[in-house]
Amino acid sequence: MDIGARIDRALTKTLDRNRGPACPPGLDAAIRHAVFPGGARVRPKICLSVAEACGEDRPEVSDAAAVAIELLHCASLVHDDLPCFDDSPLRRGKPSVHHAFGERLAVLAGDALIVLAFQSLPQRAADSPERMGQLIEIVSGSCGLPGGIVAGQAWECEPEVELAEYQQSKTGSLFAAATMAGAASAGFDPAPWRTLGERIGEAYQVVDDILDVVGDEEKLGKPLGQDEARERPSSARKLGLKGARRHFDELMAGVVEQIPACPGAEGLKARVVAEARRFLPGRLAVDAA
């Protein structure tokens, strides 16, 4: 099965399992609007790719990890788009949740997605309690304190912020969770996989910063120029487009070296390189050169 189809099937099963007559219809609709159709599903794809490279032996556990990570990412997007932050009218090429369902339901949908991420782990990985314990620790650390995505969002409320620290919390933490959870779900020690996720996450954020300046709003599915308008930390603002592109190249040059020893290391290296080439579309690579 295609990895994207596998992720969407697992997400659908999780949402279907946790709906019912007791769930307010508007909340259910807002949650599904936030999750489907998805974007590139980069984080859960990384999670499952690492699990596969480590000799995945319990697909249901890997699916649980990938679902939890994607639900947390979706929750962060819902909250990020709220009027108190970006006030974005679009997300993934359609109205953002608060534009489609109102601000109150958007806040609740984001909250529900966070809780649902942790509901889904024991529901899908109950037969592997030792791995589930590791996954809960990894996933919770990626979204909580002191350096998860909530902390990353909170740095936008501070008068001064270090760019690397901001990007590591807001973006890198969930990518690190993806690589670590992929390894843990396959029974491997997750610790050696942190650096790989952090480096991929930082590279991904640099590209996002570049696209915010010279991207295609229709293809990105969200407004451009948000970093400049809201004076947010950004690689493109700090280094310029050329400097940001050089920084991206430097990060990606060392990514393959960060892949720990595992049965499918060579295949994972090829997949990481292929995905890296998709990070920065050709036209933008020229614009930023």
FIVEX-513017 format. One record per residue (C-alpha): residue in three letters; x, y, z. Coordinates in steps of 0.5 Angstrom, whole numbers, plus 500, padded with zeros to 3 digits. Example, Ala and Ser with C-alpha at 12.3 -4.5 7.8 and 13.67 -1.06 7.14 Angstrom:
ala525491516
ser527498514
***
This chain:
met500500500
asp502507498
ile505510505
gly500516504
ala494512503
arg497508509
ile497514513
asp490517511
arg487510513
ala490510520
leu487517521
thr480516518
lys480510523
thr482514529
leu477519528
asp472514526
arg473511533
asn472517537
arg466520534
gly459518536
pro452521538
ala456524544
cys460528540
pro457535537
pro457535530
gly460542529
leu466540533
asp467533529
ala466537522
ala471542524
ile476536526
arg475533520
his476539516
ala483540520
val485533518
phe483532511
pro485533506
gly492533509
gly498537506
ala504533504
arg504529511
val512529511
arg512528519
pro508521519
lys512519513
ile518520516
cys516516522
leu514510518
ser520511514
val524510520
ala520504522
glu521501516
ala528502516
cys529499523
gly525493521
glu518494523
asp515488526
arg508491529
pro505496524
glu499498528
val504501533
ser508505528
asp501507525
ala499509532
ala506513532
ala505517526
val497518527
ala499522534
ile505526530
glu500528525
leu494530529
leu499534533
his501538527
cys494539525
ala492542532
ser498546531
leu496549525
val489550527
his492554533
asp497558529
asp492560524
leu487563530
pro486571530
cys491572536
phe497569532
asp497569524
asp489570523
ser490566516
pro484565512
leu487560508
arg490553510
arg492547505
gly488551500
lys482552503
pro479556509
ser482555515
val478552521
his476559524
his474562518
ala470556516
phe467554523
gly468560527
glu474562533
arg470558538
leu470551535
ala477552532
val480553539
leu476547541
ala478543535
gly485544536
asp485542543
ala481536541
leu486534536
ile492534542
val488530546
leu486525541
ala493524539
phe494521546
gln488517546
ser490514539
leu496511542
pro493506547
gln488505543
arg492502537
ala498500541
ala495497547
asp499490546
ser506493546
pro506497553
glu513497553
arg513501546
met507505548
gly511508554
gln516510550
leu512513545
ile508517550
glu514520553
ile517522546
val510525543
ser509529549
gly516532549
ser515534542
cys509538544
gly510541551
leu515544555
pro520546555
gly522546548
gly516543544
ile511546539
val507550544
ala514553547
gly516555540
gln509558539
ala510562545
trp517565543
glu513569538
cys510572544
glu517574547
pro520581545
glu527577543
val528570541
glu534566538
leu532564531
ala535557532
glu532556539
tyr525558536
gln526554530
gln528548534
ser522548538
lys516550533
thr519546528
gly525541529
ser521538536
leu516535532
phe521532526
ala525529532
ala519526535
ala518523528
thr524520527
met525517535
ala518515535
gly519511528
ala525507531
ala521506538
ser515503535
ala520498531
gly523496538
phe530501537
asp533505542
pro530512540
ala535517542
pro540516537
trp535518532
arg534525535
thr539529531
leu537526524
gly530529526
glu532536528
arg536537522
ile531535517
gly526539521
glu531545521
ala532544514
tyr524544513
gln523551517
val529554512
val525552506
asp518555509
asp522561511
ile524562503
leu517560501
asp514565505
val518570501
val518567494
gly513562494
asp506561490
glu501562495
glu496558491
lys501552491
leu502553498
gly495554500
lys496559505
pro498567505
leu505569503
gly509575507
gln507573514
asp514573517
glu515580515
ala508582517
arg508580524
glu516581525
arg517573526
pro524570526
ser526567520
ser532565516
ala530569510
arg529575514
lys536574518
leu540571512
gly537574506
leu534569500
lys541567498
gly544566505
ala538562507
arg539557501
arg546556503
his544554510
phe539549507
asp544546503
glu549546509
leu544542513
met542537508
ala549536506
gly550533513
val543529514
val545523511
glu551522516
gln546523521
ile542516520
pro544511525
ala545504524
cys539500522
pro537494517
gly534499512
ala539505512
glu541505505
gly534505503
leu532510508
lys538515505
ala536514498
arg529516501
val531522505
val535525499
ala529524494
glu525528499
ala530533500
arg530535493
arg522536493
phe523541499
leu525547495
pro522547488
gly527548482
arg524555480
leu525557488
ala532554488
val534559482
asp530565485
ala534564492
ala541562488
***
